[in-house]
Amino acid sequence: MAFDVGKVRAAYPALADGYAYLDGAAGTQLPSSVIDAIAGAQAAGLGNTGGAFPASRRSEVITDECRKALADLTGGVPGGVILGPNMTTLTYRLARTLAAAWGPGDEVVVTRLDHDANVRPWVQAAAAAGATVRWADVQLPEGDLPAAAFARLISERTRLVAVTAASNLIGTRPDVSAITALARSAGALSYVDGVHATPHGPVDVRALGADFYVTSAYKWSGPHVGTVVADPALLESLAPDKLAPAPDSGPDRFEQGTLPFADLAGVTAAVEHLASLAGPAPGSATRRERILSSMAAAEAYEQALFGVLLGGLDAMGHVTTYGKAARRTATAFFTVEGSTPRQVAEHLARRDVNVWDGDNYAWELAGVLGLRDAGGGVRAGLVHYNDRSDVDRLLAAVAELG
Ligand SMILES: Cc1ncc(COP(=O)(O)O)c(C=O)c1O
C-alpha cells in the first residue's frame, strides 16, 4: 500500500505548529488517537487492579490489552511483556536480577555502539558481581558492529550479550540474529535494545533471537512507557526483587508498583496507529500482519527520504556526516565546520527546525568518533511523519552556515 505522508501528518496535532520535527529519535509526537485514548481512559474512571468494582476491572482490561498490543508489535507473547516507566529503569531492574547469578569468572559482552542505557547497567552489575566485561568495538569509518567480532568475545564463560538493534546516533543496524546465535550457542542470554530500531521497521523478536527485547513507546508515537518482551518461561526462571504481596508469577513480578493505566491505553492506541499507517484495513488481516506491512512501508518511505537528507548533507563541503553502515535507520549525525553542535542546533531552531545536539547518551560511540569532548554532533532523525519539506528546510538552514 502507498505511504500517504499527508494523511499521516494530519493525525498529529503538534505538527501543525510549523516546526520541522527532526528530533523524533529523542521522542516522537502523539497522534490524536493516542491522546484521545489516554484522555478517554481517564474520563471513564480507573481504579487500581484487583478490586471488586468496574473501574478496577477497566484498568485490568487496559493492562491486558496493552500486553497483547506490544506482543503484536514485536512478535512476542502477552505473557512475556513486562511494562515499566522506560527502557533505562527496566534494564537496571533486569541487570540486577540477572547479575544475582553472576560471579568471578563470568563474563558479560557490551558494545561501543549502544546507547549507555544498554551499557552502564550491565557494566555496573558486572562490577558488583565480580564478573568481567568484554567490549565489542565499532568499525570505522563505516560505524559497523560486525557479528564476527563477537565470535572472539563470546565463550562458555559469557552470561549475557547486550547489543542494540540500531544505533540512536548513527543508525547502524547490526546483524542481531547472527550475534544472538553466537550467544545462544555459548549458553549466554541476549538483551537487545530495540528502542531506536522499533520505530523504523518491522520487529520480530523470534527472528532476532533476542531473549530480551526492550523498547519505549514514546519513540513510536506513544506515551512514556517502556517494555521488555521475553519468553514467559525465561521470566519464570528469574527472581526479581519484589514486594511480598506482589504476584509470584507472570511479568508483573518485574513491574514494581502500580502501572500508569491511562498511558497503557495510549500505548495500545499507538500500536493501532502504527498498524494503520499503510497496512491492510482492520478486519482484512490480523493486527500483527497489519503492523508488519505498515512498518515495512514506513521503512521504505523513510529510507527514500533519508537518501535526500544524506545526499544533501554530504554535498556540503562544510559538513561531515558519520556512519556509513549498509543497514541503518534514517538517522543522520553530522558536524559543521566552524560551528559547535549547539550553535548549529540553535541556528536551526531559529529556522523552526528541531534537531538534537550532543552525544545523545551514545557515550561510548561519541568517544570512538572523537566527538565526546567537542560537544558531540548534530542528529537529524526521520520518522514516518517527516516529509520532504522538513528535509529541505534542514538542508537550506545548514547550507547557510557554509
Ligand atoms: C537506543 C536507545 N536505547 C535506550 C534509550 C533509553 O530509553 P529510555 O528513555 O526509555 O530509558 C534511548 C533513549 O534515547 C535510546 O535511543
The ligand as a Tripos MOL2 file, in Angstrom:
@<TRIPOS>MOLECULE
LIG
   16    16     1     0     0
SMALL
NO_CHARGES

@<TRIPOS>ATOM
      1 C1         18.7870    3.3240   21.6010 C.3       1 LIG1
      2 C2         18.2620    3.8060   22.9150 C.ar      1 LIG1
      3 N1         18.3250    2.9950   23.9680 N.ar      1 LIG1
      4 C3         17.8570    3.3720   25.1770 C.ar      1 LIG1
      5 C4         17.3240    4.6210   25.3870 C.ar      1 LIG1
      6 C5         16.8090    4.9790   26.7350 C.3       1 LIG1
      7 O1         15.4430    4.8790   26.6950 O.3       1 LIG1
      8 P1         14.5100    5.3840   27.8940 P.3       1 LIG1
      9 O2         14.4070    6.8710   27.7660 O.co2     1 LIG1
     10 O3         13.2140    4.6890   27.6310 O.co2     1 LIG1
     11 O4         15.1290    4.9590   29.1720 O.co2     1 LIG1
     12 C6         17.2580    5.5130   24.3170 C.ar      1 LIG1
     13 C7         16.7210    6.8730   24.5120 C.2       1 LIG1
     14 O5         17.0100    7.7840   23.7920 O.2       1 LIG1
     15 C8         17.7230    5.0950   23.0510 C.ar      1 LIG1
     16 O6         17.6740    5.9030   21.9830 O.3       1 LIG1
@<TRIPOS>BOND
     1     1     2 1
     2     2     3 ar
     3     2    15 ar
     4     3     4 ar
     5     4     5 ar
     6     5     6 1
     7     5    12 ar
     8     6     7 1
     9     7     8 1
    10     8     9 2
    11     8    10 1
    12     8    11 1
    13    12    13 1
    14    12    15 ar
    15    13    14 2
    16    15    16 1
@<TRIPOS>SUBSTRUCTURE
     1 LIG1         1 GROUP 0 **** ****
